[in-house]
Amino acid sequence: MYPYYWYGYPTPLSYPSPAPDASRQQQGMLPMEQSYIENILRLNLGKRVHVYMTFENNPEWPSQIFTGILDEAGRDHIVLRDEQEGRWYLLLMVYLDFVVFDEQMEYDYPVIPSSNNFLSEYPPR
């Protein structure tokens, strides 16, 4: 079959087919669809962390470090428990710069049936 070109560009029919999903996963790492920050944080619930955040256009505190126990992680937020101060923080992911763990972090996801899966799965972007 001859490739079909439209204004010098190949049409979608002549593009090579994408590689299967299994080839995108490397040993010991989350598949691309599951390596979201929220999933990595969920694998490490209960660990002590330092969450670095930047709040643009805020003259009082443009950046801040929150330290505590990682209680929950959602698609757009983190719940952190500061036992020393007796406070809980609901932190928005939009302000997240990075997270530092006081101990080795988990990155391998457990094999869980999809009906009980606690990891988020979104279509590839």
N, C-alpha and C positions, 0 to 999 in steps of 0.2 A: 504494500500500500504506500502510496506517495504521501509524504507529509504535506499538510495543508498550511499555507502561510497567509496571514491577513496583515497587510501593510508591513511585511517584513518580519512579523512575529509569529512563532508557531502557535497553533491553536491548542487548547487543552487536550485534544485527542492525540497530539504528538508528544506530550510530556511523558517522561518515564513515570512508572507507577511508584508510589512511596514504599519505603521499606516496611515490613511488618512491625507491629508494636514490640514484639519480643526482642528485636535487634536493638531497640533504643534503650534497653535496660542493661546496665553494667552490673557485674557481680558486687554484692554488698551495698548497693545503692537503691534508693527509691526509684520506681519507674517515673518517667517524666510527668505523668499525669498525677502522681501522688507526692511529688517532692515540693509541695507548697510549704511555706513557712508554718502555717497552722498545723500541718501534719507533723512536721519535725518537732514543733513545740509539744504537740499532744503525746508524742513518743517519750517526752521528757518531763511529764507532769510530776510534781513533787520534788523537783530538784531546785536548788538555790541558783538564782540567775541575777545578772545585772543587765537591765534593759536600758539601752541608750536611745534617747528620743530627741528630736529637734522640732521646736515649735517656731516656725517662721513668723516674722513680723510681731514678735512678742518681746517688748523691751525689758520686761521684768525677769524673765527666764527663757532665753532663746533655746537653751538645751538643758536637759536634765537626765540624771541617771537614777533609775528606780531599782532597788535591790530587795529581793524577797523570794518566797517560794512560789513556783509556777503552779497555780491552781487549775486554770482552764485556758484554752486557746480556741478561738472561733475564727471564722473567715476574716473578720475585720477587727478583732479585739483580743486582748490578753488580760486575764485576771491574775493579779499578783498579790500575794499575802505577805505583808511585812510584820513578822511576829514581834520584833523589837518595839515597834511603834504602835502595834495593835490596829493596823490599818489594812484595808484592802484597796487595791487600785484597779480600775477598769481603764486600760490603756488602748487607745485606738491604733491599729496597725499603720494607718496613713502617716503617723509621726515616727514610726520605727526606723532607726538607723541600723542597729545590730544588737545581738544578744550574746552575752558572755556567760558561760557556765562555770561553776566552781568545781565541777567534776566532769568526767568523760560523758559526753552526750551520746544518746542513742540515735542512730540514723537508719538502721535496718528496720523495715516495717514487718510486723508479725503477719503470718498468713492466717487470715480470719475469713470465714464465710461472708459473702457480700451482704447477707441479711443482717449480720451483727457487726459489720465493719464500722469502726469509729473514725476511719480516715475519710477525708473528703475526696471525691472524685469529680472532676469537671472535664468537659470535652477539651481536647488539645486546642491551644490557641494558634 
